[in-house]
Amino acid sequence: MTIQAVLVLNAGSSSLKYQLYGAGGARHASGLIERIGEGGSDPDHAAALVRVLAELPATVTVQAVGHRVVHGGEAFREATVITPKVIQAIQDLSSLAPLHNPPAVQGIQAALKALPGVPNVAVFDTAFHATLPPHAYHYALPHELYATEGVRRYGFHGTSHACVSRRANELLGGVEKLVTLHLGNGASAAAIRNGLSIDTSMGLTPLEGLVMGSRSGDLDPGAVLWLANRYGLDETNALLNRRSGLRGLSGVSNDLRDVRSAGTEHSELALAVMTYRLIKQVGAYAAALGGLDALVFTGGAGENDIQLRADVLAGLAWLGFELDVSANDVRGQERRISTPGSKPALVIPTDEEGEIARQTRQVLS
Protein backbone atom coordinates (compact mmCIF):
# COMPACT_ATOMS: atom_id res chain seq x y z
CA MET A 1 0.00 0.00 0.00
CA THR A 2 1.41 3.37 -1.06
CA ILE A 3 1.20 6.24 1.44
CA GLN A 4 0.63 9.74 0.03
CA ALA A 5 2.73 12.09 2.16
CA VAL A 6 3.84 15.69 2.52
CA LEU A 7 7.57 16.27 2.83
CA VAL A 8 8.30 19.25 5.09
CA LEU A 9 11.65 20.96 4.58
CA ASN A 10 13.36 23.51 6.81
CA ALA A 11 16.54 24.65 5.07
CA GLY A 12 19.28 26.46 6.99
CA SER A 13 22.43 27.98 5.57
CA SER A 14 24.31 24.67 5.99
CA SER A 15 21.56 22.29 7.08
CA LEU A 16 18.39 20.60 5.89
CA LYS A 17 15.80 19.40 8.40
CA TYR A 18 13.02 17.19 7.06
CA GLN A 19 9.83 15.47 8.25
CA LEU A 20 7.45 13.25 6.29
CA TYR A 21 3.73 13.33 7.20
CA GLY A 22 0.92 11.06 6.05
CA ALA A 23 -2.66 12.18 5.54
CA GLY A 24 -3.66 11.53 9.15
CA GLY A 25 -0.72 13.49 10.55
CA ALA A 26 1.39 10.38 11.18
CA ARG A 27 5.12 11.00 10.90
CA HIS A 28 6.82 8.43 8.66
CA ALA A 29 10.38 9.80 8.58
CA SER A 30 12.48 12.64 9.93
CA GLY A 31 16.07 13.74 10.01
CA LEU A 32 18.66 16.47 9.84
CA ILE A 33 21.56 16.84 7.42
CA GLU A 34 24.28 19.24 8.54
CA ARG A 35 27.55 20.69 7.20
CA ILE A 36 26.11 21.19 3.71
CA GLY A 37 28.77 22.87 1.59
CA GLU A 38 31.22 22.81 4.50
CA GLY A 39 33.30 19.77 3.70
CA GLY A 40 30.61 17.22 4.45
CA SER A 41 29.28 14.67 1.98
CA ASP A 42 26.82 17.13 0.41
CA PRO A 43 28.17 20.07 -1.63
CA ASP A 44 24.80 21.83 -1.74
CA HIS A 45 21.14 21.54 -0.73
CA ALA A 46 20.24 19.79 -3.98
CA ALA A 47 22.67 16.96 -3.22
CA ALA A 48 21.44 16.74 0.37
CA LEU A 49 17.83 16.45 -0.76
CA VAL A 50 18.67 13.70 -3.25
CA ARG A 51 20.14 11.76 -0.33
CA VAL A 52 17.04 12.42 1.79
CA LEU A 53 14.72 11.15 -0.95
CA ALA A 54 16.81 8.00 -1.40
CA GLU A 55 16.40 7.20 2.31
CA LEU A 56 12.62 7.69 2.50
CA PRO A 57 10.46 4.57 3.00
CA ALA A 58 9.74 2.77 -0.27
CA THR A 59 6.04 2.67 0.59
CA VAL A 60 5.77 6.48 0.59
CA THR A 61 5.04 8.75 -2.36
CA VAL A 62 5.74 12.45 -1.91
CA GLN A 63 2.62 14.23 -3.12
CA ALA A 64 3.70 17.71 -2.03
CA VAL A 65 6.56 19.58 -0.40
CA GLY A 66 5.99 22.20 2.31
CA HIS A 67 8.77 24.68 2.99
CA ARG A 68 9.31 26.75 6.11
CA VAL A 69 10.06 30.33 5.06
CA VAL A 70 10.82 32.74 7.88
CA HIS A 71 9.88 36.08 6.32
CA GLY A 72 6.92 36.69 4.03
CA GLY A 73 6.77 40.44 4.57
CA GLU A 74 3.45 41.98 3.56
CA ALA A 75 3.40 40.01 0.32
CA PHE A 76 2.30 36.71 1.86
CA ARG A 77 -0.58 36.50 4.31
CA GLU A 78 -1.05 32.73 4.08
CA ALA A 79 0.60 29.55 2.82
CA THR A 80 1.22 29.92 -0.91
CA VAL A 81 1.83 27.56 -3.84
CA ILE A 82 5.35 28.23 -5.11
CA THR A 83 5.82 29.73 -8.58
CA PRO A 84 8.78 31.58 -10.11
CA LYS A 85 7.19 34.88 -9.01
CA VAL A 86 6.87 33.60 -5.44
CA ILE A 87 10.53 32.52 -5.41
CA GLN A 88 11.56 35.98 -6.61
CA ALA A 89 9.43 37.63 -3.93
CA ILE A 90 11.03 35.49 -1.23
CA GLN A 91 14.44 36.44 -2.54
CA ASP A 92 13.47 40.12 -2.55
CA LEU A 93 12.56 39.83 1.14
CA SER A 94 16.05 38.60 2.01
CA SER A 95 17.02 42.09 3.16
CA LEU A 96 14.59 41.57 6.09
CA ALA A 97 15.80 38.02 6.84
CA PRO A 98 19.31 37.65 5.38
CA LEU A 99 20.14 34.55 7.43
CA HIS A 100 16.91 32.68 6.69
CA ASN A 101 15.26 33.47 3.36
CA PRO A 102 18.24 32.69 1.08
CA PRO A 103 18.61 29.12 2.44
CA ALA A 104 14.84 28.65 2.08
CA VAL A 105 15.13 29.54 -1.60
CA GLN A 106 17.95 27.01 -1.95
CA GLY A 107 15.72 24.34 -0.40
CA ILE A 108 12.85 25.26 -2.73
CA GLN A 109 15.05 25.12 -5.82
CA ALA A 110 16.47 21.77 -4.71
CA ALA A 111 12.97 20.31 -4.27
CA LEU A 112 11.77 21.60 -7.63
CA LYS A 113 14.76 19.96 -9.29
CA ALA A 114 14.58 16.67 -7.41
CA LEU A 115 10.78 16.23 -7.63
CA PRO A 116 9.60 17.63 -10.96
CA GLY A 117 5.84 17.97 -11.18
CA VAL A 118 5.32 17.76 -7.41
CA PRO A 119 3.66 20.91 -6.01
CA ASN A 120 5.67 22.98 -3.52
CA VAL A 121 4.12 25.27 -0.91
CA ALA A 122 5.74 28.04 1.14
CA VAL A 123 4.52 28.39 4.74
CA PHE A 124 5.65 31.66 6.32
CA ASP A 125 6.53 32.28 9.97
CA THR A 126 5.11 35.78 9.58
CA ALA A 127 1.79 34.85 7.94
CA PHE A 128 -0.19 34.12 11.11
CA HIS A 129 0.51 37.68 12.25
CA ALA A 130 -0.72 39.24 9.01
CA THR A 131 -3.97 40.05 10.84
CA LEU A 132 -2.27 42.58 13.14
CA PRO A 133 -4.09 45.93 12.89
CA PRO A 134 -2.09 48.98 11.75
CA HIS A 135 -1.92 50.45 15.25
CA ALA A 136 -0.17 47.26 16.43
CA TYR A 137 2.32 46.82 13.59
CA HIS A 138 3.41 50.42 12.98
CA TYR A 139 6.45 51.87 14.68
CA ALA A 140 6.47 55.58 15.53
CA LEU A 141 9.00 56.30 12.78
CA PRO A 142 8.71 58.50 9.68
CA HIS A 143 5.99 56.93 7.53
CA GLU A 144 8.21 56.76 4.45
CA LEU A 145 10.34 54.12 6.18
CA TYR A 146 7.29 51.88 6.22
CA ALA A 147 6.07 52.88 2.77
CA THR A 148 9.41 52.47 0.98
CA GLU A 149 11.41 50.04 3.15
CA GLY A 150 8.73 47.97 4.89
CA VAL A 151 9.91 48.85 8.40
CA ARG A 152 7.15 47.57 10.70
CA ARG A 153 6.39 44.77 13.16
CA TYR A 154 5.94 41.43 11.38
CA GLY A 155 6.22 38.85 14.15
CA PHE A 156 7.56 35.30 13.95
CA HIS A 157 6.94 31.78 15.31
CA GLY A 158 3.63 32.04 13.44
CA THR A 159 3.32 28.34 12.66
CA SER A 160 3.74 27.52 16.36
CA HIS A 161 1.25 30.15 17.57
CA ALA A 162 -1.23 29.00 14.90
CA CYS A 163 -0.81 25.34 15.87
CA VAL A 164 -1.32 25.73 19.62
CA SER A 165 -4.06 28.37 19.39
CA ARG A 166 -6.10 26.09 17.14
CA ARG A 167 -5.59 23.21 19.57
CA ALA A 168 -6.58 25.42 22.54
CA ASN A 169 -9.84 26.25 20.76
CA GLU A 170 -10.50 22.54 20.26
CA LEU A 171 -9.79 21.73 23.91
CA LEU A 172 -11.81 24.62 25.33
CA GLY A 173 -14.69 24.55 22.86
CA GLY A 174 -13.70 27.98 21.57
CA VAL A 175 -11.80 30.79 23.26
CA GLU A 176 -12.15 34.49 22.48
CA LYS A 177 -9.20 36.09 24.28
CA LEU A 178 -6.05 33.98 24.29
CA VAL A 179 -2.33 34.56 24.88
CA THR A 180 0.13 31.99 23.59
CA LEU A 181 3.73 31.87 24.86
CA HIS A 182 6.29 30.16 22.63
CA LEU A 183 9.26 29.83 24.98
CA GLY A 184 12.55 28.35 23.86
CA ASN A 185 15.95 29.68 22.86
CA GLY A 186 13.85 32.10 20.84
CA ALA A 187 10.74 33.32 22.62
CA SER A 188 7.63 35.22 21.62
CA ALA A 189 4.11 35.95 22.82
CA ALA A 190 0.96 36.44 20.76
CA ALA A 191 -2.36 38.06 21.64
CA ILE A 192 -5.09 36.17 19.79
CA ARG A 193 -8.75 37.14 19.49
CA ASN A 194 -11.11 34.52 18.06
CA GLY A 195 -8.22 32.69 16.43
CA LEU A 196 -6.62 35.79 14.85
CA SER A 197 -3.36 37.36 15.97
CA ILE A 198 -3.84 41.00 17.00
CA ASP A 199 -0.38 41.60 18.50
CA THR A 200 2.91 39.80 18.94
CA SER A 201 6.16 40.51 20.75
CA MET A 202 8.70 40.01 17.95
CA GLY A 203 8.96 42.82 15.43
CA LEU A 204 10.80 43.70 12.24
CA THR A 205 13.24 40.99 13.31
CA PRO A 206 13.16 38.20 15.91
CA LEU A 207 15.29 40.36 18.24
CA GLU A 208 12.40 42.39 19.66
CA GLY A 209 10.31 41.33 22.63
CA LEU A 210 10.93 38.83 25.41
CA VAL A 211 14.23 37.86 27.04
CA MET A 212 15.55 34.91 25.02
CA GLY A 213 18.42 32.46 25.20
CA SER A 214 21.02 34.75 23.67
CA ARG A 215 18.92 37.68 22.37
CA SER A 216 18.31 40.78 24.44
CA GLY A 217 14.67 41.35 23.53
CA ASP A 218 13.31 44.86 24.14
CA LEU A 219 16.02 47.46 24.64
CA ASP A 220 16.20 51.26 24.70
CA PRO A 221 17.10 52.34 21.12
CA GLY A 222 19.43 54.86 22.71
CA ALA A 223 21.35 51.99 24.29
CA VAL A 224 21.70 50.38 20.85
CA LEU A 225 23.04 53.64 19.42
CA TRP A 226 25.49 53.97 22.32
CA LEU A 227 26.72 50.41 21.82
CA ALA A 228 27.04 50.87 18.04
CA ASN A 229 28.99 54.09 18.49
CA ARG A 230 31.33 52.47 20.99
CA TYR A 231 31.76 48.99 19.51
CA GLY A 232 30.64 49.25 15.87
CA LEU A 233 27.63 47.77 14.10
CA ASP A 234 28.94 44.24 13.60
CA GLU A 235 30.02 43.83 17.23
CA THR A 236 26.74 45.32 18.47
CA ASN A 237 24.75 42.95 16.27
CA ALA A 238 26.69 39.97 17.64
CA LEU A 239 26.29 41.28 21.19
CA LEU A 240 22.51 41.70 21.00
CA ASN A 241 21.78 38.47 19.11
CA ARG A 242 24.37 36.02 20.43
CA ARG A 243 25.72 37.21 23.77
CA SER A 244 22.73 38.77 25.53
CA GLY A 245 19.51 37.36 26.99
CA LEU A 246 19.95 34.54 29.50
CA ARG A 247 23.52 33.98 28.35
CA GLY A 248 24.54 37.58 28.87
CA LEU A 249 22.74 38.14 32.17
CA SER A 250 23.73 34.83 33.76
CA GLY A 251 27.23 34.47 32.37
CA VAL A 252 26.42 30.76 32.25
CA SER A 253 24.54 29.65 29.15
CA ASN A 254 21.72 30.38 26.74
CA ASP A 255 20.06 27.14 27.91
CA LEU A 256 17.43 27.72 30.60
CA ARG A 257 18.24 24.34 32.20
CA ASP A 258 21.87 25.32 32.74
CA VAL A 259 20.93 28.75 34.09
CA ARG A 260 18.41 27.28 36.51
CA SER A 261 20.89 24.73 37.86
CA ALA A 262 23.77 27.20 38.23
CA GLY A 263 22.45 28.76 41.44
CA THR A 264 24.60 31.89 41.19
CA GLU A 265 23.59 35.48 41.90
CA HIS A 266 23.76 36.32 38.20
CA SER A 267 21.79 33.25 37.13
CA GLU A 268 19.05 34.07 39.64
CA LEU A 269 18.92 37.61 38.28
CA ALA A 270 18.61 36.29 34.72
CA LEU A 271 15.67 34.10 35.72
CA ALA A 272 14.00 36.97 37.55
CA VAL A 273 14.35 39.36 34.60
CA MET A 274 13.04 36.78 32.12
CA THR A 275 10.05 35.87 34.31
CA TYR A 276 9.20 39.50 35.05
CA ARG A 277 9.17 40.35 31.35
CA LEU A 278 6.92 37.36 30.62
CA ILE A 279 4.41 38.38 33.28
CA LYS A 280 4.48 41.99 32.09
CA GLN A 281 3.92 40.90 28.47
CA VAL A 282 0.89 38.79 29.36
CA GLY A 283 -0.52 41.69 31.36
CA ALA A 284 -0.06 44.04 28.42
CA TYR A 285 -1.85 41.63 26.11
CA ALA A 286 -4.69 41.23 28.59
CA ALA A 287 -5.10 45.00 28.25
CA ALA A 288 -4.90 44.83 24.44
CA LEU A 289 -7.52 42.05 24.36
CA GLY A 290 -9.78 43.68 26.93
CA GLY A 291 -9.38 40.71 29.24
CA LEU A 292 -7.94 37.22 29.05
CA ASP A 293 -9.77 33.90 28.85
CA ALA A 294 -6.88 31.42 28.62
CA LEU A 295 -3.11 31.08 28.46
CA VAL A 296 -0.97 28.54 26.57
CA PHE A 297 2.66 27.53 27.21
CA THR A 298 4.58 25.90 24.35
CA GLY A 299 8.11 25.58 22.96
CA GLY A 300 11.02 23.76 24.57
CA ALA A 301 10.98 25.75 27.83
CA GLY A 302 7.23 26.30 27.90
CA GLU A 303 6.57 22.58 27.57
CA ASN A 304 9.29 21.36 29.93
CA ASP A 305 10.21 23.94 32.58
CA ILE A 306 7.87 23.30 35.49
CA GLN A 307 9.21 26.14 37.64
CA LEU A 308 8.94 28.73 34.87
CA ARG A 309 5.24 28.00 34.39
CA ALA A 310 4.64 28.12 38.15
CA ASP A 311 6.43 31.46 38.47
CA VAL A 312 4.54 33.02 35.56
CA LEU A 313 1.15 31.89 36.83
CA ALA A 314 2.00 33.14 40.33
CA GLY A 315 2.43 36.58 38.82
CA LEU A 316 -0.90 36.34 36.99
CA ALA A 317 -3.14 35.48 39.94
CA TRP A 318 -4.76 38.91 39.57
CA LEU A 319 -6.00 37.80 36.14
CA GLY A 320 -7.76 34.77 37.60
CA PHE A 321 -5.10 32.06 37.14
CA GLU A 322 -4.32 29.56 39.89
CA LEU A 323 -1.72 26.85 39.48
CA ASP A 324 -2.58 23.19 40.06
CA VAL A 325 0.80 22.05 41.41
CA SER A 326 0.31 18.35 40.72
CA ALA A 327 -1.05 18.95 37.21
CA ASN A 328 1.92 21.21 36.45
CA ASP A 329 4.34 18.37 37.22
CA VAL A 330 4.58 17.41 33.55
CA ARG A 331 7.04 17.74 30.71
CA GLY A 332 6.27 17.61 27.02
CA GLN A 333 2.64 16.57 27.48
CA GLU A 334 -0.64 18.30 26.71
CA ARG A 335 -2.37 19.21 29.96
CA ARG A 336 -4.34 21.85 31.81
CA ILE A 337 -2.13 23.08 34.65
CA SER A 338 -4.57 25.47 36.39
CA THR A 339 -7.16 24.52 39.01
CA PRO A 340 -10.73 23.74 37.88
CA GLY A 341 -12.04 26.97 39.40
CA SER A 342 -9.53 29.26 37.72
CA LYS A 343 -9.08 30.38 34.13
CA PRO A 344 -7.49 27.66 31.99
CA ALA A 345 -3.72 27.63 31.61
CA LEU A 346 -2.59 24.90 29.23
CA VAL A 347 0.59 23.18 28.17
CA ILE A 348 0.29 22.31 24.47
CA PRO A 349 3.33 20.82 22.71
CA THR A 350 3.89 22.60 19.43
CA ASP A 351 4.32 20.78 16.12
CA GLU A 352 5.55 23.36 13.63
CA GLU A 353 6.42 20.82 10.96
CA GLY A 354 3.01 19.17 11.35
CA GLU A 355 1.40 22.59 11.01
CA ILE A 356 3.36 23.20 7.80
CA ALA A 357 2.14 19.85 6.45
CA ARG A 358 -1.45 20.71 7.43
CA GLN A 359 -1.30 24.12 5.74
CA THR A 360 0.31 22.58 2.65
CA ARG A 361 -2.53 20.10 2.27
CA GLN A 362 -5.08 22.84 2.94
CA VAL A 363 -3.70 25.08 0.20
CA LEU A 364 -3.58 22.27 -2.34
CA SER A 365 -7.08 21.07 -1.54
C-alpha positions as CSV (number, residue, x, y, z in Angstrom):
1,M,0.0,0.0,0.0
2,T,1.4,3.4,-1.1
3,I,1.2,6.2,1.4
4,Q,0.6,9.7,0.0
5,A,2.7,12.1,2.2
6,V,3.8,15.7,2.5
7,L,7.6,16.3,2.8
8,V,8.3,19.2,5.1
9,L,11.7,21.0,4.6
10,N,13.4,23.5,6.8
11,A,16.5,24.6,5.1
12,G,19.3,26.5,7.0
13,S,22.4,28.0,5.6
14,S,24.3,24.7,6.0
15,S,21.6,22.3,7.1
16,L,18.4,20.6,5.9
17,K,15.8,19.4,8.4
18,Y,13.0,17.2,7.1
19,Q,9.8,15.5,8.2
20,L,7.5,13.3,6.3
21,Y,3.7,13.3,7.2
22,G,0.9,11.1,6.1
23,A,-2.7,12.2,5.5
24,G,-3.7,11.5,9.1
25,G,-0.7,13.5,10.5
26,A,1.4,10.4,11.2
27,R,5.1,11.0,10.9
28,H,6.8,8.4,8.7
29,A,10.4,9.8,8.6
30,S,12.5,12.6,9.9
31,G,16.1,13.7,10.0
32,L,18.7,16.5,9.8
33,I,21.6,16.8,7.4
34,E,24.3,19.2,8.5
35,R,27.5,20.7,7.2
36,I,26.1,21.2,3.7
37,G,28.8,22.9,1.6
38,E,31.2,22.8,4.5
39,G,33.3,19.8,3.7
40,G,30.6,17.2,4.5
41,S,29.3,14.7,2.0
42,D,26.8,17.1,0.4
43,P,28.2,20.1,-1.6
44,D,24.8,21.8,-1.7
45,H,21.1,21.5,-0.7
46,A,20.2,19.8,-4.0
47,A,22.7,17.0,-3.2
48,A,21.4,16.7,0.4
49,L,17.8,16.4,-0.8
50,V,18.7,13.7,-3.2
51,R,20.1,11.8,-0.3
52,V,17.0,12.4,1.8
53,L,14.7,11.1,-0.9
54,A,16.8,8.0,-1.4
55,E,16.4,7.2,2.3
56,L,12.6,7.7,2.5
57,P,10.5,4.6,3.0
58,A,9.7,2.8,-0.3
59,T,6.0,2.7,0.6
60,V,5.8,6.5,0.6
61,T,5.0,8.7,-2.4
62,V,5.7,12.5,-1.9
63,Q,2.6,14.2,-3.1
64,A,3.7,17.7,-2.0
65,V,6.6,19.6,-0.4
66,G,6.0,22.2,2.3
67,H,8.8,24.7,3.0
68,R,9.3,26.7,6.1
69,V,10.1,30.3,5.1
70,V,10.8,32.7,7.9
71,H,9.9,36.1,6.3
72,G,6.9,36.7,4.0
73,G,6.8,40.4,4.6
74,E,3.4,42.0,3.6
75,A,3.4,40.0,0.3
76,F,2.3,36.7,1.9
77,R,-0.6,36.5,4.3
78,E,-1.0,32.7,4.1
79,A,0.6,29.6,2.8
80,T,1.2,29.9,-0.9
81,V,1.8,27.6,-3.8
82,I,5.3,28.2,-5.1
83,T,5.8,29.7,-8.6
84,P,8.8,31.6,-10.1
85,K,7.2,34.9,-9.0
86,V,6.9,33.6,-5.4
87,I,10.5,32.5,-5.4
88,Q,11.6,36.0,-6.6
89,A,9.4,37.6,-3.9
90,I,11.0,35.5,-1.2
91,Q,14.4,36.4,-2.5
92,D,13.5,40.1,-2.5
93,L,12.6,39.8,1.1
94,S,16.0,38.6,2.0
95,S,17.0,42.1,3.2
96,L,14.6,41.6,6.1
97,A,15.8,38.0,6.8
98,P,19.3,37.7,5.4
99,L,20.1,34.5,7.4
100,H,16.9,32.7,6.7
101,N,15.3,33.5,3.4
102,P,18.2,32.7,1.1
103,P,18.6,29.1,2.4
104,A,14.8,28.7,2.1
105,V,15.1,29.5,-1.6
106,Q,17.9,27.0,-2.0
107,G,15.7,24.3,-0.4
108,I,12.9,25.3,-2.7
109,Q,15.1,25.1,-5.8
110,A,16.5,21.8,-4.7
111,A,13.0,20.3,-4.3
112,L,11.8,21.6,-7.6
113,K,14.8,20.0,-9.3
114,A,14.6,16.7,-7.4
115,L,10.8,16.2,-7.6
116,P,9.6,17.6,-11.0
117,G,5.8,18.0,-11.2
118,V,5.3,17.8,-7.4
119,P,3.7,20.9,-6.0
120,N,5.7,23.0,-3.5
121,V,4.1,25.3,-0.9
122,A,5.7,28.0,1.1
123,V,4.5,28.4,4.7
124,F,5.6,31.7,6.3
125,D,6.5,32.3,10.0
126,T,5.1,35.8,9.6
127,A,1.8,34.9,7.9
128,F,-0.2,34.1,11.1
129,H,0.5,37.7,12.3
130,A,-0.7,39.2,9.0
131,T,-4.0,40.0,10.8
132,L,-2.3,42.6,13.1
133,P,-4.1,45.9,12.9
134,P,-2.1,49.0,11.7
135,H,-1.9,50.5,15.3
136,A,-0.2,47.3,16.4
137,Y,2.3,46.8,13.6
138,H,3.4,50.4,13.0
139,Y,6.5,51.9,14.7
140,A,6.5,55.6,15.5
141,L,9.0,56.3,12.8
142,P,8.7,58.5,9.7
143,H,6.0,56.9,7.5
144,E,8.2,56.8,4.4
145,L,10.3,54.1,6.2
146,Y,7.3,51.9,6.2
147,A,6.1,52.9,2.8
148,T,9.4,52.5,1.0
149,E,11.4,50.0,3.1
150,G,8.7,48.0,4.9
151,V,9.9,48.9,8.4
152,R,7.2,47.6,10.7
153,R,6.4,44.8,13.2
154,Y,5.9,41.4,11.4
155,G,6.2,38.8,14.2
156,F,7.6,35.3,14.0
157,H,6.9,31.8,15.3
158,G,3.6,32.0,13.4
159,T,3.3,28.3,12.7
160,S,3.7,27.5,16.4
161,H,1.2,30.1,17.6
162,A,-1.2,29.0,14.9
163,C,-0.8,25.3,15.9
164,V,-1.3,25.7,19.6
165,S,-4.1,28.4,19.4
166,R,-6.1,26.1,17.1
167,R,-5.6,23.2,19.6
168,A,-6.6,25.4,22.5
169,N,-9.8,26.3,20.8
170,E,-10.5,22.5,20.3
171,L,-9.8,21.7,23.9
172,L,-11.8,24.6,25.3
173,G,-14.7,24.6,22.9
174,G,-13.7,28.0,21.6
175,V,-11.8,30.8,23.3
176,E,-12.1,34.5,22.5
177,K,-9.2,36.1,24.3
178,L,-6.0,34.0,24.3
179,V,-2.3,34.6,24.9
180,T,0.1,32.0,23.6
181,L,3.7,31.9,24.9
182,H,6.3,30.2,22.6
183,L,9.3,29.8,25.0
184,G,12.6,28.4,23.9
185,N,16.0,29.7,22.9
186,G,13.8,32.1,20.8
187,A,10.7,33.3,22.6
188,S,7.6,35.2,21.6
189,A,4.1,36.0,22.8
190,A,1.0,36.4,20.8
191,A,-2.4,38.1,21.6
192,I,-5.1,36.2,19.8
193,R,-8.8,37.1,19.5
194,N,-11.1,34.5,18.1
195,G,-8.2,32.7,16.4
196,L,-6.6,35.8,14.9
197,S,-3.4,37.4,16.0
198,I,-3.8,41.0,17.0
199,D,-0.4,41.6,18.5
200,T,2.9,39.8,18.9
201,S,6.2,40.5,20.8
202,M,8.7,40.0,17.9
203,G,9.0,42.8,15.4
204,L,10.8,43.7,12.2
205,T,13.2,41.0,13.3
206,P,13.2,38.2,15.9
207,L,15.3,40.4,18.2
208,E,12.4,42.4,19.7
209,G,10.3,41.3,22.6
210,L,10.9,38.8,25.4
211,V,14.2,37.9,27.0
212,M,15.6,34.9,25.0
213,G,18.4,32.5,25.2
214,S,21.0,34.7,23.7
215,R,18.9,37.7,22.4
216,S,18.3,40.8,24.4
217,G,14.7,41.4,23.5
218,D,13.3,44.9,24.1
219,L,16.0,47.5,24.6
220,D,16.2,51.3,24.7
221,P,17.1,52.3,21.1
222,G,19.4,54.9,22.7
223,A,21.4,52.0,24.3
224,V,21.7,50.4,20.9
225,L,23.0,53.6,19.4
226,W,25.5,54.0,22.3
227,L,26.7,50.4,21.8
228,A,27.0,50.9,18.0
229,N,29.0,54.1,18.5
230,R,31.3,52.5,21.0
231,Y,31.8,49.0,19.5
232,G,30.6,49.2,15.9
233,L,27.6,47.8,14.1
234,D,28.9,44.2,13.6
235,E,30.0,43.8,17.2
236,T,26.7,45.3,18.5
237,N,24.8,43.0,16.3
238,A,26.7,40.0,17.6
239,L,26.3,41.3,21.2
240,L,22.5,41.7,21.0
241,N,21.8,38.5,19.1
242,R,24.4,36.0,20.4
243,R,25.7,37.2,23.8
244,S,22.7,38.8,25.5
245,G,19.5,37.4,27.0
246,L,19.9,34.5,29.5
247,R,23.5,34.0,28.4
248,G,24.5,37.6,28.9
249,L,22.7,38.1,32.2
250,S,23.7,34.8,33.8
251,G,27.2,34.5,32.4
252,V,26.4,30.8,32.2
253,S,24.5,29.6,29.1
254,N,21.7,30.4,26.7
255,D,20.1,27.1,27.9
256,L,17.4,27.7,30.6
257,R,18.2,24.3,32.2
258,D,21.9,25.3,32.7
259,V,20.9,28.7,34.1
260,R,18.4,27.3,36.5
261,S,20.9,24.7,37.9
262,A,23.8,27.2,38.2
263,G,22.4,28.8,41.4
264,T,24.6,31.9,41.2
265,E,23.6,35.5,41.9
266,H,23.8,36.3,38.2
267,S,21.8,33.3,37.1
268,E,19.1,34.1,39.6
269,L,18.9,37.6,38.3
270,A,18.6,36.3,34.7
271,L,15.7,34.1,35.7
272,A,14.0,37.0,37.6
273,V,14.3,39.4,34.6
274,M,13.0,36.8,32.1
275,T,10.1,35.9,34.3
276,Y,9.2,39.5,35.1
277,R,9.2,40.3,31.3
278,L,6.9,37.4,30.6
279,I,4.4,38.4,33.3
280,K,4.5,42.0,32.1
281,Q,3.9,40.9,28.5
282,V,0.9,38.8,29.4
283,G,-0.5,41.7,31.4
284,A,-0.1,44.0,28.4
285,Y,-1.9,41.6,26.1
286,A,-4.7,41.2,28.6
287,A,-5.1,45.0,28.2
288,A,-4.9,44.8,24.4
289,L,-7.5,42.1,24.4
290,G,-9.8,43.7,26.9
291,G,-9.4,40.7,29.2
292,L,-7.9,37.2,29.1
293,D,-9.8,33.9,28.9
294,A,-6.9,31.4,28.6
295,L,-3.1,31.1,28.5
296,V,-1.0,28.5,26.6
297,F,2.7,27.5,27.2
298,T,4.6,25.9,24.4
299,G,8.1,25.6,23.0
300,G,11.0,23.8,24.6
301,A,11.0,25.7,27.8
302,G,7.2,26.3,27.9
303,E,6.6,22.6,27.6
304,N,9.3,21.4,29.9
305,D,10.2,23.9,32.6
306,I,7.9,23.3,35.5
307,Q,9.2,26.1,37.6
308,L,8.9,28.7,34.9
309,R,5.2,28.0,34.4
310,A,4.6,28.1,38.1
311,D,6.4,31.5,38.5
312,V,4.5,33.0,35.6
313,L,1.1,31.9,36.8
314,A,2.0,33.1,40.3
315,G,2.4,36.6,38.8
316,L,-0.9,36.3,37.0
317,A,-3.1,35.5,39.9
318,W,-4.8,38.9,39.6
319,L,-6.0,37.8,36.1
320,G,-7.8,34.8,37.6
321,F,-5.1,32.1,37.1
322,E,-4.3,29.6,39.9
323,L,-1.7,26.8,39.5
324,D,-2.6,23.2,40.1
325,V,0.8,22.1,41.4
326,S,0.3,18.4,40.7
327,A,-1.0,18.9,37.2
328,N,1.9,21.2,36.4
329,D,4.3,18.4,37.2
330,V,4.6,17.4,33.6
331,R,7.0,17.7,30.7
332,G,6.3,17.6,27.0
333,Q,2.6,16.6,27.5
334,E,-0.6,18.3,26.7
335,R,-2.4,19.2,30.0
336,R,-4.3,21.9,31.8
337,I,-2.1,23.1,34.7
338,S,-4.6,25.5,36.4
339,T,-7.2,24.5,39.0
340,P,-10.7,23.7,37.9
341,G,-12.0,27.0,39.4
342,S,-9.5,29.3,37.7
343,K,-9.1,30.4,34.1
344,P,-7.5,27.7,32.0
345,A,-3.7,27.6,31.6
346,L,-2.6,24.9,29.2
347,V,0.6,23.2,28.2
348,I,0.3,22.3,24.5
349,P,3.3,20.8,22.7
350,T,3.9,22.6,19.4
351,D,4.3,20.8,16.1
352,E,5.5,23.4,13.6
353,E,6.4,20.8,11.0
354,G,3.0,19.2,11.4
355,E,1.4,22.6,11.0
356,I,3.4,23.2,7.8
357,A,2.1,19.9,6.5
358,R,-1.5,20.7,7.4
359,Q,-1.3,24.1,5.7
360,T,0.3,22.6,2.7
361,R,-2.5,20.1,2.3
362,Q,-5.1,22.8,2.9
363,V,-3.7,25.1,0.2
364,L,-3.6,22.3,-2.3
365,S,-7.1,21.1,-1.5
